[in-house]
């Protein structure tokens, strides 16, 4: 990607020019100060995906990449603002658009995810109540309950840190 940007810069392209312009702008160095516009159709991109996926036994499209990126975002984004930023980077106005068009899930996957929720959470009801009291600041700092809740919080945070992709 960097070498492509360098090549464009050597031909006079600037930061406000399209990163992937129509081919007619690539035959000669840039002339003038008007920004080079982005592609007006997706035909070139569709062809590039088709060519790149020949020999794989499957045909991929730009939407295949979006489905993949949506799935990756589901794994990486844990907070609402992260999901919103991810969705905006996919070119969607809202997370609802992303989830509606790219959030497809098979029945098998749904059942597997729901089953794993029960398996993952081994917290007893007493521990959950203690955690709630801790987060609502209903425990006296320094008390045995407060110390026990802090230990639970740290264990849960450590477990979440182990699941983060680096």
N, C-alpha and C positions, 0 to 999 in steps of 0.2 A: 504494500500500500504506500509506504514511504517513497519507494522508487517511482511510483506512478505520480505522486504529488510533485516530486522533484522534476520529473519529465515535463509535467504541465507548467511548472514554474519556469523552467528553461525556455518554454515556448511563449512566455509572457502572461500566463494565467495567474490570477490573483485569488485571494481568499474568498472573494464574493462571487467568483465564477463557479460554475457547476463542476463537481468532482468527476462526474461521468457525463460529459456533454455529447450531443449528437455528433456522429462521425464527421459531418461536414466542417466542424470547427477544429478538427484534428489534422487536417491536411497541410496546414500552414501555421506559422506563428500567429498569435492573437494580434488583431489590429483594432485600434480604438479603445475607448474607455468604458463602453457599455458592458455590463456583466454578461458573461456567456450563460444562456439559459440552460435549465435542466432538460432532460429528455421529455418529449411531449407524449410519447407512447411507451408501453412496456414491451413492445415486440423484441427489441434488442436484448433486454434482460431475460425474457422468456427463452429466446434462442440460446443465450449464454448458459442458462440452466440446463436446457435440453442437451447441448453439446457436452457440458461438464458431466452429465449423468449417463451419457452413452457408455456402454460397456459394463454398467452396473446391473443391468437387467431390470432397472426401474427408471421411470422418468420423473424427475423432480422439477418443481416450479418455484418461483419466488414465495408462493404461499406455503410450500413445504418447509422452507426456511423459517417462515413466520411461525408455523406450528411448532417447530423445533425450539425457536427462541421463546415462545410462550411457555413451553414445558420447562425450559431452563429457568425462566423467570419465576415459575411456581416453586422451584426448588430453592432459588437464591433469595427471593424477596419475602421477608417475614413481616414487614410492617406495611401499613396501608400506603404511606408516602413512597415507599420503595416500589410497590406494585404500580402506583400511579405514574412514577417516573419511567418505569419499564414500559408501561403501556404507551406513554407519550413518545418514547423513543421508537416504538413500533409504528408510529404515525397515527395512533388512534386518539380521538378526543377524550375518551374515558376508558376506565378499566372495564366497564360494562361491555363496550364494543369488543375489547380484547377477549373477555371471557365468553361472550356470546358466539363469536366467530372462530375462536381458536381454543376454546376450553372444552372440547369434546372429550368424553370419557366413556370407555366401554363399561358394561355392567360388571365384568370380571375385575377390572381395575377398581371400580367403585367399591365393590365388596372387599377387595384386598385392603384398600385404604381404611375403610371403616373397621375392619378386623384388626388392623395394626394399631389403631387408636387405643383400643382396649388393652392390647398387649403392652404398648409403650408406657401407659400411665399406671404405674404401680403405687401411686400415692393413696394412702388411706384417707377416709373421710375426715378423721381427726387431724391428719397432717394438712389436708386442704383447708380446713377451718383455721388452723394455726397460721397458714400462709396468708389467708385472707385478713386475719387480724393484724398480721405483720404489715401487709401492704396498706391497710387502712389506719396504720399507726395506733392501733388499739392495745398494744402491748407496752408494758413499762420497760424502757431501755435498761439493760443489765439484768433483767429478771431471767429465771431459768427458761420460761416460755419464749422470751425474746431471743435468747441465745440459741435455743432449739430451732426456732423459726429461721434465724440467720443461717444456721447450718443447712437447713433444707433448701433455702434459697440458693446458697452457694453450690450445693450438689446439683440442683436443677440447671443453674447457669453453666456449670462445668459440662453437664450432659449435652446441653445445647451447643456449647463451643465445640464439642467433639464432632457434631454433625455438620459444622460449617465447612464448605468447600474452600480450599485455599487456592 
